[in-house]
Amino acid sequence: MDLDWNAELVDQLESHWQRQLRPRLNGLTDDEYFWQPAPDCWTVSRQGQSSAPISFGTGEFTMDYGQPTNDPEPVTTIAWRLAHLIVGFAETNASHFGGPAADITTFAYAGTAKEALRQLDDTHERWVNGVRRLGTEGLARPQGPKQPPEFADAPMAKLILYTNLEVIHHGAEICLLRDLYLRNEPDASQPSAAQHWS
């Protein structure tokens, strides 16, 4: 039996996206988006207000980062995890699917849950449409010189499988953080969404 591997890969992500992950993100509030479930979380911060070793972004908000990463790595907020997925989609869309130029260091990160979900929907849609256009033959195409050297000759299928894994993995973490937020009184000592705007 011949398999349409492109359809299988798209279905893997889309079935998870449509039935599990994306519906769980509906109604996300700014307080949830910025909620820090542990001290010293990495998050998305107003420009110049991050306490992380490195802060990426050229817009009004930046994404916390560190190099090399701490051991253990910091807990991250929903805002950080969404930013990670969004910029991952955006960078790959730029290098493979005709999307606008995007880089983790210069991306304009979202300062509200609503804007982050808009970015997520837009970048995800471009990604899925790009994967569909590859067809089965396109899955075997090398990723090319825009990728790190160790992946330049690797097939596009490897990149798509990795991206699916990232979405499922970080999406589950975001859903868990929402569950924890809804079942715990937010710590009054943590900054609220309103304080992020002050």
C-alpha atoms as one frame of an Amber mdcrd trajectory, in Angstrom:
protein
   0.000   0.000   0.000   1.342   3.419  -0.964   1.295   5.979   1.830   0.925
   9.716   1.402   3.568  10.660   3.965   2.934  14.372   3.528  -0.735  13.914
   4.418   0.231  11.783   7.417   2.612  14.438   8.776   0.085  17.234   8.289
  -2.621  15.120   9.912  -0.407  14.431  12.931  -0.060  18.131  13.667  -3.511
  19.244  12.545  -5.434  16.615  14.509  -3.555  17.635  17.644  -3.928  21.354
  16.854  -7.649  21.303  16.052  -8.886  18.779  18.612  -6.577  19.302  21.566
  -4.207  22.265  21.647  -5.879  25.238  19.986  -9.287  24.857  21.707  -7.469
  24.763  25.066  -5.983  28.204  24.373  -9.336  29.943  23.873 -10.034  32.538
  26.553  -6.386  32.881  27.585  -6.106  36.003  29.750  -3.188  38.365  30.155
  -2.859  37.334  33.815  -2.478  33.679  32.766  -0.127  34.673  29.953   2.285
  36.374  32.358   1.671  34.164  35.436   4.893  32.962  37.080   4.342  29.601
  38.816   7.828  29.700  40.391  10.384  32.375  41.278  12.629  33.802  38.570
  10.680  32.457  35.596  11.739  33.313  32.102   8.979  35.271  30.410   8.172
  38.037  27.953   8.978  41.437  29.454   8.668  45.063  28.525  11.850  46.258
  26.783  14.584  46.912  29.367  12.777  45.194  32.272  14.006  41.611  31.875
  16.164  40.101  34.615  17.351  37.202  32.407  20.993  36.934  31.245  19.933
  37.745  27.674  16.819  39.421  26.333  15.844  39.017  22.672  13.565  41.202
  20.578  13.436  44.651  19.054   9.804  45.499  19.716   8.107  46.773  22.843
   8.467  43.352  24.495  11.401  40.946  24.685  11.863  37.233  25.322  14.119
  36.026  28.144  17.035  33.807  27.247  20.435  32.680  28.489  23.590  31.219
  26.986  24.692  28.790  28.198  21.423  27.777  29.826  21.248  27.432  33.578
  21.235  24.051  35.317  18.467  23.471  36.113  16.867  25.611  33.445  14.361
  28.204  34.662  10.639  27.547  34.619   9.014  29.473  31.779   5.660  31.242
  31.572   2.891  30.685  29.042   4.066  33.913  27.399   7.578  32.481  26.965
   6.385  29.129  25.627   4.025  30.750  23.140   6.819  33.085  22.026   9.091
  30.060  21.532   6.541  28.323  19.295   5.658  31.487  17.380   9.224  32.493
  16.573  10.049  28.879  15.655   7.221  28.832  13.118   8.156  32.324  11.890
  11.833  31.491  11.344  11.027  28.300   9.451   8.340  30.039   7.391  10.921
  32.659   6.435  13.580  30.142   5.419  11.334  27.641   3.604   7.837  28.940
   2.878   8.160  32.528   1.716   7.314  34.126   5.038   8.634  37.506   6.158
  12.161  37.584   7.565  12.213  36.439  11.190  14.911  35.849  13.779  14.707
  35.060  17.492  16.936  38.032  18.308  14.880  40.655  16.458  11.303  39.328
  16.565   8.498  41.609  17.834   7.146  39.536  20.740   3.534  39.876  21.863
   2.728  41.834  25.012  -0.805  40.439  25.360  -2.377  37.001  25.206  -4.664
  38.122  22.375  -1.746  39.285  20.230   0.243  36.123  20.973  -2.654  33.915
  19.858  -3.004  35.976  16.678   0.712  35.500  15.970   0.426  31.793  16.734
  -2.546  31.308  14.408  -0.909  33.247  11.574   2.467  31.513  11.752   0.909
  28.076  12.222  -1.356  28.535   9.201   1.560  29.542   6.962   3.593  26.573
   8.260   0.882  23.985   7.594   0.123  25.373   4.140   3.841  25.308   3.337
   4.168  21.695   4.433   1.149  20.705   2.340   2.717  22.277  -0.750   5.858
  20.170  -0.330   4.037  17.000  -1.317   5.680  13.647  -0.743   8.675  14.402
  -2.981   9.374  17.658  -1.162   9.803  15.786   2.115  13.035  14.265   0.770
  14.434  17.650  -0.337  17.479  18.814   1.665  16.746  21.580   4.165  19.398
  23.699   2.463  22.079  26.244   3.340  19.775  28.535   5.364  19.803  25.882
   8.099  22.695  25.191  10.490  25.410  23.186   8.674  24.533  19.953  10.470
  20.992  20.109   9.013  21.702  21.502   5.539  21.675  18.050   3.921  18.989
  16.574   6.186  15.585  16.014   4.542  12.693  18.415   5.082  10.822  15.517
   6.707  13.256  15.708   9.639  12.452  19.402  10.152   8.707  18.771   9.989
   8.864  15.894  12.460  10.918  18.053  14.830   8.448  20.944  14.520   5.494
  18.647  15.199   7.287  17.394  18.299   7.929  20.963  19.488   4.280  21.959
  19.056   2.955  18.886  20.855   5.565  19.116  23.630   5.308  22.842  24.378
   1.578  22.877  23.742   1.106  20.287  26.483   3.217  22.397  28.840   1.097
  25.470  28.106  -2.090  23.510  28.808  -0.656  22.253  32.098   0.256  25.803
  33.130  -3.329  26.867  32.380  -4.617  24.007  34.537  -2.317  25.004  37.394
  -3.259  28.685  37.127  -6.983  27.925  37.214  -6.581  25.712  40.288  -4.354
  28.013  42.319  -4.804  31.500  43.618  -2.166  33.614  41.862   0.573  34.783
  44.216  -0.132  38.394  45.134   3.619  39.095  45.089   3.837  38.259  41.383
   3.322  41.083  38.881  -0.115  41.138  37.265  -0.744  41.785  33.593  -1.624
  45.361  34.472   1.809  45.819  36.066   3.483  44.630  32.846   1.899  47.608
  31.118   2.921  50.189  33.723
